[in-house]
Amino acid sequence: MATEIELKLTIDPAHVTRLRNHPMLKTAGQEKSRRRKLYSVYFDTPDRDLYQSGIALRLRRTGRCWMQTVKGGGSSEGGMHQRQEWEWPVQGMEPELIPDAAHAPANLLTPDILVRLRPLFITDFWRTVWKLRTINGDEVELALDQGAVFSGEKSFPISEVELELKVGAASSLFEVALAIQEHVFLRVEDVSKAERGYRLHGGELPLPRMSREVELVSEMSAEQAFRCIVRECIGQLQGNVAEIGRIHNPEYLHQAHVATRRLHMILGWLAVRLPDATDNVMEELRWLMGCLGKARDWDVFISQTLPQIANEMSDNQTLQRLRENAVGLCHAQYQEVVGAVLSQRYTRLVLKLGLIAVRQADQDGKRAAILERLAGQILSRQYKCLRRKGRKYAAMSPAEYHSLRIAAKKLRYAVEFFACLYPRKRARHFLSVLAALQDSLGELNDAVVTQRLLGELHVTRGYGAGIVYGWTVCSARCGLQKMHLVWSELMRRKPFWQ
């Protein structure tokens, strides 16, 4: 068994020649490139038992022989894939049992599963390989794959660059990718060929990627915890950005915006401890948050605010012109988002985020800090900030309520990151009240945003805009009353980490 560590990127076919002529392939190359045909058949049961267990099984033709490969476990964030891999020769084109029953997937690839396996899809592509040695002595294999995935009559093109670590630190993968990306159009890819094949075969669309609990334990160093949190946030960002522009679902945009805010917060903590590690990433995250936030505001206005008002009116035709104009502005803003996430500026940002995450591994043992102590300090600092901003909660300006909302959001993210280190029940109750506070403050913010968006509409406003304006003022007052109740409840609760 081997652990495969690789960074996947997609490449614009128009830039393949530029990649082949990249100076790094000549200066860092250890030998001439090799090119070969790779034809693989992926198997699973009709119920996808292997896929549901996180396992991929393929037979790959090598010359006149066939090799069976089983991949499973590991993770995929920010384009870096870490998986366990088992490989052995087989006699023909039918899957066989794992020779050594002690291997981890042997309990999954049982005789019962074996007889039910069926070919689901095929990958057929040419692979060109370069072996590189970095200035630090790390060895990286660069593979250019060009071909397609096939399932029945359906196909999906393959145009990828894979950087696989052979010897050295995982950070070298990102350093090589950043060097190549300066001259070649690349995008970070979190979806493997096998995953694309399953999607092609089943025809299903990927669901929006929600935030997931990060499994932290008190024995971890702060550096290990930060690495886990950053990688989870990158995974959430990439899992949603990949579908923006391809699938019309506002939730992808919303979750990408959430992931960006979470990343900005965790890197803000890192900047205090390791100021050199974040480089100019914080500025770039603010750029991305701005793009996503503007489009998200119009999405909420069209999909939530206007429909809610229209449902309460017997004649909602007066809102139609407002909506038509808003849809046009939303589409224009959405296209800006698509342009941003397809840009090389975004690719560079994700690669730098991935580099920050893997470099945290280099800090283990050098700057080791006790996680629980640091988590308590962060939670206390965010809680103190929230209390300070909410001292005069009964009579605050819209700007002050917005500032309080941001503080509540930051505390909520911190609680979500570190709650697993404390008694679950107490943390869950605290988080529920904090979420209610954020929701009530969100209603106040939505009213301010809606009024701003009304000012950006190009049509003559008037009666319809007046209805929307009046509605938002009323909603803000209701939200203010709710916020006062929730604030009082939160202040009565003792922080669970103290």
N, C-alpha and C positions, 0 to 999 in steps of 0.2 A: 504494500500500500504506500502511496505517496500523497503528500499534500500539495495541491496545485495552487499557486498564487499567481494570478494574472490580472492585467488591466485591459479591459475591452473598450475599443473605440470604433465608431463608424467613420468611414472616409468617403467624401464625395468622389465618385468615379472620375470626375474631371481632374482631380488632384493626385491621382495615382502616379502619373509620370513624375510629378514634382516630388512625391515621396521617394520614388526609386532613385532620384538624383539628389536626395538630401545629403548634405556634407557629412552628417553623422554616420550614415551608412558606410561611408568611405573611411572616415578617420577612426571610428570606433569599431568597425567591422573586423572580426578575427579571421574571416575566410570568405570566399565567394558565396553568393546567395544560392540556395537550392530550391527547386520548384518541383512540386509533385501534385498529382490528382488525389483527392480524398473523397471517397464515396462511402456514406454511412447510412445504415438503416436503423431507425429507433423503434423499440418494441415496448409495448405495455399491454395490460389486459383491457378488455372493453370497458371496465369500470375505472381504469386508470389507477390501479392500486399502487403502482410504483410512484407515479407522479404525486399522489396524495401523501406518500411517505417521504417525499423530497428526494427521490432516486431517479436517475436517468440511466437507461441501458441501451447501448448501441452495439452494432456489429460494423466494423470498418474494414473495408477491403484494402489490403496492402500488397500490391503486386497480385500474386495468385492466392495469397493467404488471407484469412480473416482473423481479426483481433476483436475480442469482446471486451468492452469497457463498461464499468459501473461507476457512476459518480454520485456523490451524496454528501449531505451535511454541509457545514461551512456557512458562508454568508456572501452577500453581494451588496455593496454600498459604494456609491460614487465611482462605479465602473470597475472596482477591484473585487475580484471573485476569489474566494478561498474555499476549496472543496477537497474532500478526500477522493482518491481515484484508485480503482483496482482494475488491472488489465491482464489478460492472458489470451494465448492463441486458442482457437476452436477449429474443429474439423470441417465445418461447412457453414451454411447460411442460417443455422438455427441456434438460438441462445442455449447455453449450457449452465449447469449449476456451478457455483463458485468452488474451485478446487479445494480451498482450505475452509472448512466449516467455521473456523475461529474468526474469519473476517466479519466485520461489522454488518454488512448487508446480507449475510447468509440466511438470517432468519426471515428476511423479506423475499429473497429469491428462492422460494421453496419449490419442491416438485409440483405442488398444487398450482402455484402461480405460473410455473414454467409451462405447463400444458395449456394455459389460457393466454399466453402471450401472442400478440398479433403485431405485424408491422404497421405503424401509424403514419410515419412520414420519413422522408429521405433528405439528407443534405448532400449536395454535389457541388464541389468547388475546387478551384486551384489554390494551392498554398505556396507562397514564396517566403522563405525563411532566411533571416540574417542573424548571425550571432554577434552580439555587441559586448564590449567591455568598457565600462565607464571609467572616468578618471580616478574614482575611488577603488577600482578593482572589482566592482560588482559585475556579474555576468547576467545579461538579459537577452532573451530570444525574442526577436521581432518577427511576427508572422503577418503577411498580407493575404487575406482570404477573399476570393472573388468567385461568386457562383450564385446558388439559389437554394432555398428550402422548398420541397415539393410535398404536397399531400393531395393525392388524387389529381384533379384538374387544376387545383389551386397552387400558387407559388408565391414566394416572397424573395426578393433579391438579397444577396449577401455581398456586402462591401465593407470589410472590417479590418482593423489592425488590432492584433493581440500582442501585448507585451508580457512575457512570462518570465518570472524570476527564477534563475537557475542557481546563482550563488550571490549572497550578500543581503542587503537590507531592502525591505519592500519600498522604502522611500525612493529608491533608484528608479522604480517603474514610473512614478509621477514626474521625476526629474527628466527622464528621457522623453516622456510624453509632452511635457512643457516645452522642451527644446525643439521637438518636431513640430509642435502646434504653432510655433512662431512663423512657419513657412507653409504649412499644409493645413487645409480645412479639415478639422476633426470634430467629432462629438463624442462625449462620454456615453458609454452604453452599459446599462445595467441588466439588459435582457440577453440571455444566452441563446445560442442557436436552437438548443433543445426547447427552451421556453417558447421561442417563436414558432417552432414546429407544432407544439401542443396548441398554441393559439390558432394556428392556421388549420389544424385538423379539427378542432372543436368549434371554431367560428365564434368563440366567446370574446367579449371585450374585457380588458382589465378594469377592475374596480378602482376608484380613487384610493390612494394610499394614505390611510389615516396614521396619526402618530401612534407608536407602540411603546409599551412600558419597557424601559431599559433595565435589564437584569443586573443590578448592582448588589454587591455584598460588602459588608463592612471590612473584610480582609483586603479589599482592593486598595491600591494607592489612588490618590486623587488623579494622577496622570492616566491610569488605566480607566477610571470612571469617565474622565473627560473624553478619552478616545472613544469609548462606547457610545456616549451621548452624541458626539459630533457625527459619528458614522450613522447612527440611527436617524438623525436629522437630515443628513445627506441622502439617505435612502428614501425618506419621505419626500424630499424635494424632487429627486430624480424620478421617483415613481409616478409623480403627477405631471411634471414638466414634459415627460415623454409623450403624453397624450394631448397636451394643449395644442390646438390647431388641427388635430386629427379627429377628435371626438367632441361633440358639443355637449358638455356637461360642466356647469359652473363650479361644481364641487372640486374638479381638478385644480382650477385656478385658486379656489379658497384654500385647499390643503397645501398647495405650493406656497401660498402667502404665509400660512401658519408656520410651515417648515423654515422659511426664510427668517421670520421673526425669532423663532427658537434658536436658529443658528447664530443670529446676531447677538442674542443674549449670552449664549454659552461662550462665544468667542470674546465677548466683553469681559467675562470672568478670566478667560485665558490671557487676555491682554494685560491684566493686572499682574499675573504670575510670570508670564513669558511674553513680554512686549514685542520681542523680535519675531515671534512665531506667527503673528497674525498679518505681518507685512501690510499691504494695502487692502486686505480682504474685507475689513469692516466697511470701508468706503464703497467697495463693489457690492456688498450686501445691501447697503442703503440704496444704491442705484436700482438693484433688482426689486427691493421692497417697494420702491416708488412706482415702478412699472406695474407690478402686480396689484398694488393697492388701488391705483386709479381705475384699472379695469374692474376690480372687485367692487368698488363703489357703484359703478354703473350697473353691474350685474344685480346687486342688491336692490337698486332703485327699480329696475325693470321686472325682476322675478319675484320680489317680495313686497316692496313698498306700494307700487301702483296696483298690483292685483289685490292686495289687502284693502286698499281704499275703494277700488272698483266693486268689490264684493259687497260693500256696505251701501252702495248707491243703487237706486232703482234705474237710473239712467246714467250709464258711465261713458257715453259717447264723448263727453267733454274732455275725457282724459286720453282719447285715442290719438289726437295730434301730438300731445306731449310724449306719448309712448313711441310713436313712429319716429319722432326726432331723436328721442333718447336711444332707440335701437341703433340708429345710424352712428351716433357718437360712441356708443358702447362697442360697436363693430370696429370702428377706427382705433379705439383704445386697445381692443383685443388684438388687432393686427400688430400693434406696437409690441405687445407682449410676445406674440409669436416671433416677431423679428428679433426681439431681445434674447429669447431662449434658444433660438437657432444660431445666434451670433457666436463668433469666436471669443468675444468678451465673456460670454456666459461659460463656454467650455473652459476657458482659462480659470475662471472663478472656481468651478467645480474641481478642477485638477489641483488648484491650490488648497481648497478645503480638504481634499483627500490627502494631500501631502502633510497638512497640519495634523490630521488624524493619525497617520502612521508614524509621524515623528514623535508623537507622544510616547510611543513605545520606547524610544531612545532615552526618554527622561526617567523611566522607571529605575529606581535605585539611585538616581543622581539628585533628584529634587523631591524624593518621595515625601508626600504629606498624608497624614491620617485622614481618610475620607470622611468619617463621621464628624470629626471636628470641623473640617472645611465646609461640609454640607450645612452644619448648624450655623456656621458663621454667615454663609450666603443666605440662608433662610431668614436669619435674624436681621440681616442688613436690609433685605427686601421688605420684610414685615415692618421694620422701623420706618422705611421710606414711605410705605403705604399709609401708616398711621400719621406721619407728619403731613402728607399731602391732603389727608382727609380730616384735619383738625377742625376746619370750619365747613364741614360738609353741608350744613343747612343753608348756607348762603355763599355759593361759589359761582364764578363766571363759567361760561362754556369751556374756555381754555383750561381753567383749573379742573373742571370735571374730566376733560380729556386727559390731562396729566395724571389724575387719579386713576383713570381707566388703564393707562399704560402701566402704572405701578401695580395695579391689581393683576394685570396680565402677566407681568414679569414674576410676581410672587406665585401665580398659578403654575407657570412653567417650571419654576424652581421646585415647587411641591411635587409636580408630576415627575420630575427627574429623580428626586431623592426620597419620595415617600416609601419606597420599598425598604429603606434602611430603618424604618420606624414601625411601631405597631400599626397594622393595616387599618383597623377599625377607626382609630382616632384620626389618622391621616385622611381616610375617606370622608369622614364627617366634616372635617375642616375644609377639604377640597370642595365639597358640595355647596357649602355656604359661600366660599370664595367664587365659585362658578356663577352662583346666583347674583353676587355683587357685580361681577363682570358683565353679565347679561343685562342687568338694569342700567349700568353705565353705558353699555352698548346701545340701548334704546335712546339715551340722551345724545350719544354721538351720531346715531343714524339721523336724528332730527337736524343736527347741524350740517351733516354731509348732504342731506336731501336739499336743504335750503341753498347750499353752495351749488349743487348740480342744477337746480332750477335756474340759477343765474347764468349757467353755461349753455342752456338750450338756445337754439337759433330761432325758433318760432316765436311769434308774438304770444307772450304769456297771457295773463288775464284770468278768466273764470276758472279754468282747469288748474292753473298754477296756484290760484288762490285757495282752491279746495285742498290741494296737496300741502300748501303752507300751513293752513289752519289745522289740518290733520296732524302734521308733525309737531306743531306747538302743543296740541292736546296730548299727544303721545309722550312728549317730553315731560309734561307735568305729571302724567301717570307714572312714568318711569322714575321721576324724582321721588315720588312718594314711596314707591317700592324700594328704591335705593336706600332711603333713610331707614326703613325697617331692616333690610339686610345688613346694612352697616352696623346697626346696633347689635344684631345677632352675632356678627363676626367679632366685634370688640368684646363680647361677653365670653367668647371661647378662648381657652388657654391654648397657645401654640403647641402643637403636638410634639415638636422637637425639643421643647424645653423641659 
